[in-house]
Amino acid sequence: MAELRWNPMAKDWVMVISNRAKRPNMPKDYCPFCPGSGKVPEQYTVLKYDNDFPALSMTPAQPDTPMTAGAKGLYDVAPAYGKCEVILFSPEHEGTLYGLSAEHMTKVVDLWCERFAELSSDPEVKYVFIFENRGEEVGVTQPHPHGQIYAYPFLPKKIALEAENAKEYYEQNGRCLFCDMNREEIAFGERVIYENEDFIAYIPFFSEYAYGIMISAKRHKNNLSDFTVRERVNLGDIIQKITGMYDNLFDTRFPYMLCMHNAPVNGEDVRDSYHFHIEMLTPMRAATVQQFRASSESGAWAGCNPSSPEQNAAQMREAMGRFMAGKENK
């Protein structure tokens, strides 16, 4: 079964893809992403790899569920159109983003930019979501360093809500919501973790996650296609610094979800109001204590941060200092 099902309560689509249950679970003796597997080239630096178990397809079958299963407009179904790609960061099986050279990391960013532009050119695609899941705590089934890209035929609810609120803020204030957030965080300073010429990373004032971070473009840019060569390099730099900081936070391999928010494509013009940013969502609130999104958080969307963003930001700045000192000593 591979189809989209409409949730009338949320006004959102759900991907129902039963073939994904067949995905391999953390193979120990074989990795399809390592050279020599027969699945990838014998030599590569970064690589786009079509997902073997995609949730979306450019040539989707018609929905298995007949429309008679529910009244049209209530339980609608649609083909699972779109694309699911894997982005291999490195041929090294145990590698990390922060362990790559600056030149290598820029190649990762360049590939993200290339794929974003290509997938956005399809008029049926409404959102291109670039992300990385890291760690068994967030359900990773393949440890080789990689990220993914989903090209959806619809605008996911969270992105739609974000874009709607950003547009409303712009119409009311004549300014970009995200630009104003950046200015506020820079002025306050206590939640800022790291910044370079083009990007800033901070724990948002309203963070629901103990160690969640927002990485935001300092200039008003909609998406990856807007970035200059320098901005691409600096995007790679700040991602490397933040992921390296995470592993120094508790001196352990820290799990996270890197969620890249580019502007929606092939729809309403949001150039003035939407702003490129990355959410780093983290499932841990201590070295060995997981921050669960339980009934209140998941069932009511009532976020609850069990710690102080300001105190955690200070802790992360210290971890950043240790990470930077370690790099200098190498």
N, C-alpha and C positions, 0 to 999 in steps of 0.2 A: 504494500500500500504506500502510495506517495501522493499527497494532496494537501491543499490548504483548506482549513475549516474555519468558518467565521464565528467569532465569539461575540454575540450581540450585546452582552453586558458591558464589555470593554471596548466594543467597536474596533476589534483588532483581529488579525489573522493568526492562526496557530498552524505550524507545520506538523503534519502527521505523517511520519516517515518510518515505517516499520522495519525497513531494511537496515537501518542504522544499528539495530540490536546485534547485527552480525560483526560489528567492528571488533578487531582483536584487542585484547586487554593487556597492555604493558608487556609485550613479548620480551623475554630476557635473552634469547639466543639468536634473534633475528631482528634486523631493523630495515624496513624498506627504504629509509631515507639515507642510509649509509652507502657510499660507493662500494660496489661489489655485490649489491643486492639484486641487480638486474632490473630494478625499478627506476633507477636514477642514473645519470651519466657517471662514468668512472671518475671524472673530475668536474667540479663545479665550485663556485664561490657562494652565490645565492641562486635560488631556483624556484620558479613557479611550478607547482605540481598539482594536477587536477585531483581533487579529493576522490578516493576510492569508494567512499560511502557517503555520497552527497545528499544533503537534505533538499537541494534544489537542482534543477536540470534545465539546460537550454532547449532540450527536446523532451518535455515532460509528457508522460502518458495522461490520458484523460482520467479524472478522479474515479476511484473504485466505488465510492459511495454514490448511489443514485440520488438524484434530487428529491425523489419521493421519500427519502429518509427524513426530511424535514421541510416545513413550508419555506418557499423561496423568500429570502430576506430575513429569515430567522436562523435556519441552519444551512446557509449557503456553503458550497464547496467551489474550489477553483484549482486549476492545474498548478503544480509546484514548480513554477517557472523561475529560473534564475541561475546562479552559478555559485559553486563552492570550490574555493581554491586553497591550497596549502602553500605557504611561503616558507621555504627552508632557509634558515639564517646562515647555516654553515654546514660543511660536510662532517664536522667534528661531533661525534655522538654525545659527548658530555660538555659541549660548549655552552657559553652564556652570551647574552647580548653585550654585557659590559666587558667581556673578555676579548671581543673582537677589536681589531685595530680601527682607528678612526676612518680609514679609507674603506675598510670592509663594511663598517656600519653605514657609511654613506651609500654603499651599494644596496644595502637592505632598504634604506629610505627611497633610493631611486627606483627600486623594483615596486615598492608600495605605490609610488607616484605613477609609474607606468601602468600598473594594473588598475589603479583608480580611474585613470583617464580612459583606458580601454573599456572597462565595464560600464562606466558612466555614459559611454557613447551609445549604448543600447537604449532606445526610447522606452522600452518596457521595464527597465530597471529604475526603481524609485529611490533606492538607498544602497550605498556601498559601505559595508561595515568591515573595517580592518581590526583584527584583535589578536591577542595572544593569551592563551591559558597556560599557566605554569604551576605545576605541582599536583600531586594526587588529591590534595584537599579540594581542588576545583574540578576534579573529574578527568584529568589528563590521562589518556590511554596510550600515548606514545611519548617517551621521554626525550627523543631527539629534539634539539632546539628548533622550534618552528612556530609560526603563527598561521592565521587563517584569514580568508576574505569571503564574506557572504554578499552576494548581489541580490537584493530582495526585489520582488515585483510590487511591493507595498512599502509604506512608510511605517516602521515599527512604532508602537504606541509611545514608548519613552522618548524617542526622537521627535515624534509628532508633537508631543506635549512641550518638549523643550523648545522646538522651533516656534510653536504658537505663543508661548510665553515671552520668548525673545522678541518676536514681532510686536506683541502688545506693549512691551517695555519701550521699544524703539518709537512706536507711534505716540506714546504718552510723554516720552522724555526727549526724543530727538537724538538719542545716543544708544550705542550698543550696550546691552546688558553685560556681556562678558568683558568688554573694555572697562566698564565701570567697576566690575568685580576685581579686575587686575589692579586698577588704580587704588582701590580700597585696601587690597592685600599688601601692596607695595608701601602704602602710607603707614599701615599698622605694623607690618614687618614681622610680628611674632609667629605668624603661621607660614612664612616663606621658608622653603627648604633649600632651593637652589635656583639660580637664574644665570642666563648668558645673554648675549646681545639681542636675541630674537625670541626667547621663550622664558617663562617663569613657572616654577613648580611650587605649589603650596597646598596645605590642608585647607579645604574650604571651610569657612565659618560654620557652615551647616552640615559638615561631613557626617554621614551615617556610619562610616567605617573608622575604627580606631586609628588605622594607619593608611587611610585612603588619601590619595593625592590627585590634584588636578594639574595637568600641564597645559598651559595656554599660550597661544601666540601673542606676543607683545603688540604687534601691529594687527589691524583688523584684516584678517584673511579668512576666506570661506572654507577653503579646502587645500589639499596637497598640491593641486595644479596651480595655485596662486604663489607658491613659494619660489624664492630666488635660489640660486646655487648655494649661497651662504646660509640661507634659512634651512635648506635641506641638511647641510652639514651640522648646523646647530640643533636641529631636531634630533639627529642621531646622538649628538653630544649629551643632551639633557636626558634622553631615554637611557643612555648608558650610565650616567651619573645616578639617576634614581634607582635603576635596577641594581647597581652595585651597592648603593646605600642600603637597600632592603636586605641584602645578604650580610651586611655588616651590623644590622640592627640587633640581631640576636645571635650572630655568628653561626648562622645556619642557612640552608637554601630556602629562601622565603617564597611562599606561593603568592601569586597575584593574578589578576585579570586586567590586561591592558586593553582598554576599549577606546578606539579612536573615533572621535565624532567629527566627521566632515559634514558639510551642509548637504541637505537632500538634493537629489538630482532629478531632472526631467519633470519638474513640477512648478510650484509657485516660486516666484523670484524672492529669495531671502538674502540677497547680497548685502544689504544694509544692516540686517539684524542678526544674522547667524555668524558664528565665530568659531574657528577651528580650535578644538581642545581635545585632550586625552584624559579619560578617567582611569586611575589606577585603583582598582577595587581589591581589597585585601581581606582574606578570610580569617586572619589571626589577630587576637588582641593581646597576646603574650607569646613567648617562645614556644610554649606547648599547649596553649589554650586557644581553641577556635571560637570565633565570634559567629554564632549561628544566627541566621535570619529565620526566626521561629514564627509563631502564629501572628503576633502583632505586626512584625515587619513584613512577612510574606502574605498574610491573609488580609491585612488592612492597609498595607503600604505605609504604616506608621513607623518611620525610621527611629532608631534609638542607638545612640553612640554611648558605649559604657565607659568612656574616658574623655579627658579634656583635649580638644584639638591643639590648644596652645602648648600644653605640657608635652604632648606627643610630638609636636613639631620641634620642640627643643631637643627631644631625644633623638629625632631623626637628623637634625643638624649635627649632633655629635657623631652619629653613625656616618654621616657624609664626610665629616672630618677624618675619621679613621680610614674610610675608603680612599679618600684622596691622598692621605699620607702613605697608605700602602702602595698606591700606584706610583708615587714619586720615589719610593724606595726600591722599586723593581728595576 
